[in-house]
Amino acid sequence: DHGAYPHVEQARVPLLVKLPKGTDAGTADGRLVSLIDIAPTALAMASLQALPDAEGVSLRQSGVLHPSLSAESSHCKRIDVLPCSPHGGAGKVVAVRTSALTLVSEPRGKAEQETLYHRGADPKEWMPEKMLKEGVAYEHLRAVRLDRRARDYPPLPGLETGPVDPELE
């Protein structure tokens, strides 16, 4: 779990890839990628058949890999780790990133607080701007938000909660 918010400092995981024989050494790729792209990339590099129904794509492809990607807060799950209101998926903070924008939606009672960041001018997502209510990124944010708000996270079967053994802390 990465934290209570899906902002870049908690959700972004740098991906470093060392290709054989120094191929593309020292280059950087600013495209949107996801952890779901690792297996398809490794399989393609090994000249093996792609996984059926895999959502990820090989990073060796040219062009845009993902027009947008979503992230969500790690709280409001099956185990109460961080305070969450409302409980379950309805309490999750969700974000959608494109190559240019980050849109964040945070539940506030029965409403949403939506925030926009321009990734080029504000890569650390510190300076929110007026929210856009249109475009591909906003439509993706709306779809992700509806999906997360509808999810129920029942307790894990057989999970016993109780006092934590001080020696394990």
C-alpha positions in Angstrom: 0.0 0.0 0.0 1.3 3.4 -0.9 -0.7 5.8 1.2 -3.8 7.7 1.8 -3.7 9.7 -1.5 -3.0 8.8 -5.1 -0.8 11.9 -5.7 2.4 11.4 -7.6 4.8 11.2 -4.6 2.8 8.2 -3.3 1.6 6.5 -6.5 4.5 6.9 -8.9 7.0 4.1 -9.0 10.1 4.7 -11.1 10.6 1.9 -13.6 14.2 1.2 -14.6 14.9 -1.4 -17.3 18.3 -2.7 -18.3 18.2 -4.2 -21.7 20.7 -6.7 -23.0 23.9 -5.4 -24.7 23.3 -1.8 -23.6 20.4 -1.3 -25.9 18.9 2.2 -25.4 21.4 2.8 -22.5 21.0 6.2 -20.9 17.6 7.0 -22.5 14.5 8.1 -20.7 11.0 7.4 -21.8 8.3 9.8 -20.5 5.3 7.8 -21.7 2.7 6.6 -19.2 3.5 3.1 -18.1 2.1 0.8 -15.5 3.2 -2.2 -13.5 0.8 -4.3 -15.7 3.2 -3.6 -18.6 6.2 -5.5 -17.0 5.0 -9.1 -17.9 4.1 -8.2 -21.5 7.5 -6.4 -21.9 9.5 -9.3 -20.5 7.6 -11.9 -22.6 8.1 -9.8 -25.8 11.8 -9.4 -25.0 12.1 -13.2 -24.6 10.2 -13.7 -27.8 7.5 -15.6 -25.9 3.8 -15.6 -26.6 1.8 -12.8 -24.9 -0.5 -13.6 -22.0 -4.1 -14.0 -23.1 -6.4 -11.2 -21.9 -3.5 -9.2 -20.4 -4.2 -5.5 -19.9 -0.6 -4.4 -20.1 1.4 -3.7 -23.2 5.0 -4.2 -24.1 7.2 -1.1 -23.5 9.0 -2.0 -26.7 6.1 -0.8 -28.7 6.3 2.7 -30.2 3.8 5.5 -29.6 1.4 6.0 -26.8 1.0 3.0 -24.6 -1.8 4.2 -22.4 -3.8 7.4 -23.1 -4.5 7.6 -19.3 -3.9 5.6 -16.2 -5.7 5.6 -12.9 -4.5 5.4 -9.3 -6.3 5.1 -6.0 -5.7 5.6 -2.3 -4.8 2.5 -0.5 -7.1 3.1 2.5 -10.7 2.0 2.7 -9.9 -1.6 2.1 -10.7 -4.8 3.9 -8.6 -4.0 6.9 -8.9 -0.7 8.7 -5.4 0.8 8.5 -6.2 4.4 7.9 -9.4 6.3 8.8 -11.9 6.2 6.0 -15.2 7.9 5.5 -17.4 6.8 3.9 -16.2 3.2 4.4 -15.2 1.0 1.5 -14.8 2.0 -2.1 -16.9 5.1 -1.6 -14.1 6.6 0.6 -11.3 6.1 -1.9 -9.5 9.0 -3.4 -8.9 8.4 -7.1 -6.7 10.0 -9.7 -6.4 9.8 -13.5 -3.2 10.8 -15.3 -2.6 11.7 -18.9 0.7 12.8 -20.4 -0.4 16.4 -19.6 -2.8 16.3 -16.7 -3.6 14.7 -13.3 -7.2 14.8 -12.2 -8.0 13.9 -8.5 -11.4 13.2 -7.0 -11.8 13.0 -3.3 -15.1 12.2 -1.6 -16.6 15.0 0.6 -19.8 13.7 2.1 -22.2 13.2 -0.8 -20.1 15.4 -3.1 -16.7 15.2 -4.7 -13.7 17.6 -4.4 -12.0 17.5 -7.8 -8.6 18.9 -8.4 -6.5 19.5 -11.6 -2.8 19.6 -11.9 -0.8 20.3 -15.1 2.0 17.7 -15.1 4.5 19.7 -17.2 4.3 22.9 -15.2 3.7 21.1 -11.9 5.2 17.6 -11.9 5.0 17.3 -8.1 1.3 18.1 -8.1 1.5 20.9 -5.6 -0.4 23.7 -7.3 -4.0 22.8 -8.0 -5.9 24.6 -10.7 -9.6 25.0 -11.6 -11.0 21.7 -12.5 -11.9 20.8 -16.1 -15.3 19.1 -16.6 -14.6 17.8 -20.1 -12.2 15.8 -22.2 -10.9 12.2 -22.2 -9.2 12.4 -18.9 -12.3 13.7 -17.1 -14.4 10.9 -18.7 -11.9 8.4 -17.5 -11.9 9.9 -14.0 -15.7 9.8 -13.9 -15.6 6.0 -14.9 -13.0 5.2 -12.4 -14.8 7.1 -9.7 -18.1 5.4 -10.4 -16.4 2.0 -10.3 -14.6 2.6 -7.0 -17.6 4.2 -5.3 -19.6 1.1 -6.1 -17.1 -1.4 -4.8 -17.6 -3.2 -1.5 -14.6 -4.5 0.4 -15.8 -7.2 2.7 -13.6 -8.5 5.5 -11.0 -11.1 4.5 -12.3 -14.6 5.4 -10.8 -15.9 8.6 -9.0 -12.7 9.4 -8.9 -12.2 13.1 -8.4 -8.8 14.5 -7.2 -8.1 18.0 -4.3 -6.7 19.9 -1.0 -6.6 18.2 1.9 -8.5 19.8 4.3 -5.7 20.8 7.3 -7.9 19.7 6.0 -7.9 16.2 5.8 -4.1 15.9 
